[in-house]
Amino acid sequence: MLEKLGNFIDTDVLVIGGGAGGLWAGLSAKRHAPSMRVTVVDAHMVGRAGHAAFSNAWMAVVTPDDDLAACAREIVEGNEWIADQVLIYNTLALSYVQLLELEKMGLEYPKENGKFIRRPTRGLERIRVLKPVGGGLEFCWALRKALEKEGVSIVEQVFVTDLLLDDSGAVAGALGVHGRTGESFIIRAKATVVATNSVTFRSGFVRDLTGTGPILAYRVGATLTNAEFGYLRPGTPRFYFEGITYAIQDGAKFRNARDEAFMERYDAKWADKADVHSITKAMVMEKQAGKAPLHLDMSLIPEEKRDDYLSSTVAWMDLFYKKLGARARIDMFSKTEYFPIYQITKMGIKTNSECCSEIKGLFAAGLAQVACATHFAELHIAACNGTGWIAGQSAVRYAQDANTPRITEAYISELKNAVAAHYDSRARAESDEVLLELQKVMFRYDVSMLKSDERLRQALRELVKVKHKIRNARAPHTHEFVRLSETECMIDSAEMILRASLARQETRLSHIREDYPERDDSSWLKWVLIKKGADGPEMATAPVARPLFT
C-alpha cells in the first residue's frame, strides 16, 4: 500500500506549479470535467508563486474588434518565425474570453465608454495590453479563489523531486517532500501538467524561478527546446520598476557615455520603443564598443508625469519607493547606470499545439511550455493564461480514457532512498557557495548574451567543476535539500543553455553569436531540441512548422 510510504494523494489531474499557467490549467481541468479530481501542488504558496504574482500583470488581449490573424502573425514575425503558429493563434483567440472571466472573478480592469483601456507595447504595432488594478498579486489570488470555489485541491510547501512513471512508461504523478517537515508526498495522477519553469539563476524572483519543471520532465525522457533563447532586458541595481516601456513612450531615451541616444543606429524603425531584447542587444554592442556606462535618460519625461513613476498599485513595488523616499526620484531621473541583463531562460518542454508532450500522461503549461522563442513582455502572462487553459483541457481528455496508474511500493521506495542519500546531518550547507560558482559562469555578459564558440566551450569546462561540487554536497536538513535540488536543476539548465547556444550557429533574437553575426533563415528556421542521452543532454533539430503564415 502506497499509504505506508508517505502522504498519499490520489487524483485524476495533477498540476505542478501555482503560478499563472498552473492556476489556469487547474481551473480549465475542473471546468472541463467537474467530476474529476484536480490537484495543484506548489513548493511555496499557490497564487503567490512564479513570475506573474510579482509583476504588474500586464497582458496582451485581442478583442473582437481586432484582427486576430494579423495579431498572431505579428507575434510570429516578432519571434523571427521561431514559434508554434497554431498555439500562438489559439492563445490570442482565448485572451478576450479569459479577460472577461477574470472580470467575473472580481478583478477590475479600467474602462472608458464601456471599453477596456489598453495601451500599445514595445516593438509591436497591433498588439494592445492592459493590467488589473492591484497587479499580479490580485490577479493570481483571484485565480486561486476561483480554484477553491470550483473544488480544486491545493497542496502547498511540497517540493517535487521526481515525476512518477507507471509500468507502461507514462507519467503517473509525482513524488515530493514537504519543504519544512521533510515528509514524503506521493501523488498518483492519470494526467500531469508541468507548469513551473524559468531560470533566473537567482538574479531575480529568487525564491521561485529555478527551472525545476522542464528538468523533471527531461529526466523521464521528455524533449526540451529553446534553451539558447532568453529574456533579456535593461535594468539597474539601484531600483526596480515595471515601466520602462511607458517611460520611453513618455520621452525617455537610452544614452551612452558620450550622451548619444544610440537606439536609432540599431533599430531605425522602433529606436527606443523596440522590444527589450533589441534594446539589450544594443546595450551589449555599445559596451563592447567601449561606450559604457549607459543610462536611461528619464529627464525628458515631463515633470507633471513623474509622480506616476514613483508609486505602484502593486504592494511590494510600492514598498520599494517608500523605502527609497526622495532617493527614488534622484536615482530614477538622473544618470543612473543601466546594464544589459539576462533575466530568465526561455527553455521549456517541447509539445504539440495542444500542449501535449511526447511522453504519455505529460502536459506543459505556462513558461514550462514553449510557444515561441521569446515572449514579448506582455505575452508572458497571455501565454501562461492560454497554454494553461489548453493544457488543462488536454489533460482531462487524456485522463478520461486512462486507467488508474500502476505504481509499486518497490518503485516508490527506490525513489525515496535516492532522496535520502542526499541527506547527512553532519554536513555543512553549501548550496549558496555552489550557486555563486554557477553565477560566476552564467552571469558573464560575454557568455549569456554575447556568445562565441570559444567562450561557450570554456564556460562548459568551468561548469564541470560546479557539477562536481553539487554532486558531492549533502543536506543537513530539508531546507538545504530543497536548495541543493534547485541548484542542481539550475546547473543542468545552464549546461543545456550553453550546448544549445553552441548548436544554433546564427544570430537571432536574444541569441547573439559573435562568430555567426547574421540571421540565417535558410539553415536555422528550426527548433534546437534537447534529449536525454547516455552521457548527458544531446542536441538535435526539427524544422519550425508554418501552417498559417509564411
N, C-alpha and C positions, 0 to 999 in steps of 0.2 A: 504493500500500500504506500503510495507516494506521500500520504499524510504523515507518515512516520519520519520522513526525511526533512520536514520543514513546513512552513506555512504554505498550504496547498490551495491554489485558486484554479477553478475550472471555468473556462469562459469560451465563448464562440469566436469573438473577435478581440484580439489584444492590440492595443495601440501603445507603442513605446515612444514617449515624448509628450510633454504637456504644454508645448508652445502652440503657435497659431495653426500649423499644419496638423499636429496631433489632435488639437481640440476640434477642428473641423472634421477630421477623419472619424473621431468618436461620435460626433453628432450625426454625421452622414450615415454611419453604420446603424445607429439606433433608429434614425428616421426611416431608413430603407427596410429595416427588419425590426419592428418594435418588440417582437417576442424574443429576439436574440439577446444573449448576454454579451455586453460590451464592456471592456475594462481598459482604462487609460492608466498607465504607470509612468512615474517620473522620479528621477533621482532627487528632486527637490520638491517644490510645490507646484501642482498643476494650476496653470493660469498665472503663475509668476515666474515661469521658466522660459528660457530661449530668448531669441532676439526681439521678437515683436513686443513683448511686455515692457521692454526698456527702450522703446522707440516712441516717436510721436504717432505711430500707426498710420502714416501716410500710405495710401494705396491707390493704385490705378483702377479706375472704374470706367467701363464702356457702357454708356446709356443707350436706350432705344433710338435716341436722336443721332448717335454716332454711326459711322461706317465701320462695322465690326471687322470686315475683311481687311479694310485699309489699315485699321489699328493693329491687327495681328501681323500684317505684312511689315509694318513699321518696326515692330518688336523684332521680327525675324531678321530684317535688314540691319537693325541696330546691333544685333548679335553677329553680324557678318556671316549669316547663314548657318551658324552652328546652333541649331535649335530643332526641337521636335515641333514641327509646324502645327500638327493637329492638336497637340496638347496645349500649345500657346493659344490657338484659336478657341479651344473649348474652355480654357481657364478664363479668358477675357469674356466669353459668352456667359459664364456664370457670375461674373463680377457684380452686375447690377442686381441680380436676384439675391445674391449674398448680402449686398448693401442693404436692401430692403429688409432682409432677415435680421441683420444687425440692429436696424432701427426698431424692429419688433421686440428685440431683446432689451431695449431701453437705452441704447446708445443714441447720443444726439449728434447729428451732422448738420452744420449750419446751412440754411437755405435762404434764397432770395426769390420772391414771387413764386413760391412753391417748388422751385428747382434747387437741387443741391449746388452749393457753391464749390466749384472745382478750379484748380489752378493748373497752368502749364508746368511741365517739369523740364529738366535739363536734357538737351540733346534730342528731343522728340517734338515733332510738330503737332501730331494729332492727339496723343495720349494726354488725358487730364487726370488730376489726382485730388484727393481730399482726405481729411483726417477727422476723427471724432473728438468731441470735447473731452478732455481728460487723457487723450493719447492712448498709448499702448497698454498701460495698466488697466484702464477702464475697458478697453477693447477685449483683452484676454480674460478679464474677470467676468464680463458679460457672457462670454462663451462658456466659461466654467459653470456659471449658474445655469445656463441652458442645458448643459450636460447633466447636471444634478437633477434638474426638473424632468428630463427625459428618462432618468433611471440608469444612467451610465455609472458603473462602479469606478471609483477613483482610488488609486493606490499611490501613496507618496513616500518619499525618502527611501525608495528602493532602487539601488543601482544595479542595472542589468549587466551580468558578467558574460552570459552566453545565450545565444539563440538555441533552442532545442530542436532536434531533428527526430522524426519518427522512423520506424523501420523501413519506410519507403524512400527516405531522403527528403521528405517535405518538412518545411519549418512547422514546428508544433508548439510554439510558445517560447518562454524564456525562463532562465534561472537568474536570480538576483540575490543581493544581500541588502539588508536594511542598513542605511548609512550610519546610523547611530548605535543600534543594538547589535549589529552583526548577524541577526537572524537570517536564515535562508528563506527564500520565497521561490516556490515552484509554480509557474503559471502555465497551465496547459491550454492551448488555443487551437482552433481549427484554422484560423487565419491570423496572420501577424502583420501589422503595419509598422514599419520603422519610420519615425518622424522626428528623429533627433540627429542633428548634424552641425556642421560648420566648425572650423578650427581657427581660433584666433591665436593659438599658442599662448593664451592668457595675456594678450596685449590689451584686450578689452573684453567686456562681458565675461569676466574671468571665471565666474563660477560655473557657467553652463556650457559654453561653446567649445567642447573638447573633442568633437568628431567621433563619438563612440558608435553612433548608429551604423554608418557605412562600414566601419571596421568589423563590427559584429557580423554584418551581412557577408562581407568578404571572407571571413573565417569559415563560413559554412558554404562557400562556393559561389556566392553572387558576384557578378561582374560590376565593377565600378567604372566611372568615367569622369572626364572633365577636370582632373586634378591639376592640369597645367594652368588653368584659369583661376583667378582670384578676384576678390572685390577690393579694388584699390581706391583710396580716397586721400585727399589732403587733410591734414589735421595738425594740431598743436598740443603739447602737454600742458599749456597754461590754463586752458578751459576747454569745455566741450559743449557744442550746441548743434542741434539738428536744424540748420537753417542756411547753410552755405548757398544752396540753390536760390533762395529768396533774397539773400543778401546781394547776390550777383544781379538778380532781377531789379533790385533797388539801386544798382550802380557800382557795387564793389568790383574790384579787379585784382587779379594776381599780378604781382610785380617782383622783379628780381633785384639783385644787389645794386644794379645800375639804375634802379627805379623805372625800368622798362616794363610796360604791360605786354607780356610775351605771348599770350594765348593765341592771338591772331596769326602768329607765324606757324602755329601747329594745327590750327583748325580755323581756316578762313571763314567758314560758314557760321560756326557757332561761337568761336572765340571762348570767352569765359563762361558762356552758357552751355558749353559742351558737357557731356556726361563726365562723371568724376574719374572714370578710368582714363579718359583722354586728358583731363587736367593733370592727373597724377603722372601719366607718361611724360607730359611736357615738363613737369617739375623734375623728373628724373633726368631728362636731357639737359635742362638748364643747370642742374647740379653737376652733371658730367662735364659741361662746358665751362665750369668754374664761375658760374653766375649766382651761386648761393651766397648769403641766405635769401630765402624767398618769403614773401608775406602776402596776405590778403588785405588789400587796401580798402578798408571799410570807412575811411574818412570821407569817401564820396557819397555815402548814404546821407540823405537829408536829415537834419537834426530832429525834425518832428517825427521821424520814423524810428529813431534809435532806441527808444524805450521798448519797442516791440521785441528787440533782440536781447533784452536784459531781464526777461521773465519768461516763464513757460507754464502751460497748463498741466504739464507732466511733473508730478510732485518731486521726483528725485532730481530732475534737471533744475527746477526752480530752487531747490535747496542749494545747489552749487552757486547760483547767482547770489543768494542771500549770504552764503558764507564768504564769498569774494567781496561783497559790498561794492564800494566805489572802485575797487581794483578791477572789477569786471569791465567797467566802462573804459578804463585806461588801457587795459590789455586788448580789448576787442577792437577799439577804434584807433590804436596806434600801430606801429610796425612790428607786431608780434610775429616771430618766425613760425612759418608753417613748413611741414615736412611731408614728403610722399610716404604713405602708409599702406602696407599690405595688411588689410583688416581681417579678412576671412577667406578660406579656400572655397571654391565652388564645386569641389568633388562631391559626388553622390552616387547612389545606386542606379545602374542602367535599367530602365524599364521600358515597356511599350507605352503607347498613348493612354492606356487605361491604368497606368501606374502599377502594373504587374511586373515583377522581376522574372527572371528565367528560372528561379527556384520555386517550386510549388509551395503555395501557402505563404509566400513572402511578397509584401507590397511596400511601396515607399511613398512618402508624402512630405510636403514642406521642403526645407533645404536639404533633406536626405535624398530627395529626388532631383534629377537633372532635367529640367525642361529646356534649358538653353545655357549657353556658355557663361554669360554673366548677366545677372538681373540688373536692369536699371533700378535705381534705389527704390522707387515706389512699386516696382514689380515684385520685389521680395515678398511683401505681405499678400499681394494679389495672387501670386503663385502659390504661396502657402495655403491660402483660402481655397483656391481652385483644386490644387492637387490633393488637398486633404479631403475635399468632398468626393472627388473621383476615386481616390484610393479606398475610402470607406465603403463606397458603393461596390467597388470591385471585390473587396474583401468579403462583403456579405454574399455576393454571388458565389464566390468560391466556397464559403463556409456552409451555404445551404446544401451543397452537394457532397460535402466532406463527412467522413465518419470521424468519430472520436479518435484522436491520435493514440497510437500505442507507444507508451514510453515506459521503459523498465526501471525498476529500482536500481539495478546494477549500473545503468547508464547515468542516472542522476548521481549516484554515489561516486562514480568516477569523476564527474564534473566538479562535485563538491570537494573531492580530495585535491583536485588541481587548484582550486581556490585556496584551500587550507595550506597548500605548500608555499603560498606567498606570505604566510604569517610567521613571525618569530618575535616573541615577547621581549627578547633581549636586543632586538635590532634598533638602530637609530633611524629616525625619519629622514629620508634622503630625497624625497620627491621634489622639493624646491630646488635642491642643488642640481639634480638631473635636468629639471625644467630649464634652469638658467643655461646649462650647457647646450640644450636644444635651441633656446632662443638665440644664443650666440651664432649658431649655424644659420638659422632661418630668418633672423631679423636684418641681415645684411641686405641693403638695397640692391647690391650687385649680384645677389643670389635669388632673392624672391621676386624682384621686379626686372632689373636689367640683367638678363641671363646670357651665359655663353657656355659652350661645351666644357671648356676647361674649368670654369668656376663651379658648374653643376657637379662635375665629377669629383672635384675637390671637396665639395660640401657632402657628397655621398660618403667619401672616405672619412670625413670627420664624424658623420652620423653613425658609422660603425662603432666608434668609441662610446657614443651616447647609448646606443643599443646594448652594448656590453654592460654598462653601468646599471641600466634598468633591469636587465635580466638577473643581475646579482643582488639587487636590492630586495629587502624584505620589510614587511609592515609590522610594527609593534602593536597596532590596533586597527580597527575598521576604518576610521577616518583616513589613516595613511594608506590603507589598502586601496581605497577608492581613488585617492590622489595618484598613487602609483599606476593604477589601472588606466586612469585617464591620461596620464603622461605617456604610458606605453602606446595608447591609441594615437596620441599626437605624434609620437616618433614614427609609428607606422605610416601615418598620413604624410609626414614630411618626406619619407622615402618615396612614396607614390608621387608626390608633387615633383620631386627632383627627377624621377625617372620619366614621368610623363612629359616634363619640360624638355628633357633630352630628346624624347621621341618626336615631338612636334617641331619640325625644322622649318619654321617660318615665324613671322611676327603677326599676331592677330589679337586685337582687343587688349586685354591685360597681360597677355603672354608676349613679352618683348625679348626677342633673341638678337643680341648684338651681332652675332655671326650669321644670322639669317634675317636681315632687316626688313624684308619685303613680305607682304601678304601673298600667299601662293594658292589661289583657288584651284589651279589645275591639279595640284597634288594633295591639297590639305583641306578639302571640304569633307572632313572625316572626323569621327569621334576617336579619341585615343582611349582604348579600353584597357582595364587593369584586371587581370585574372590571377588567381592564386596558383602559383607553381610549386614545384618540389623544393626550390631554394628561395622562395620569396615571390614578390609580385612580378608578373610578366606582362609586357606591353603588346597590344595588338591594335588594329584599327578597323573601323567599319564606316562605310560611306554614310553621309547625312542624307536621309530621305527628304525629297522635296515634292510632296504630293499636292500641295496647294499653291505654292509660289515658286517661281524660278527666276 
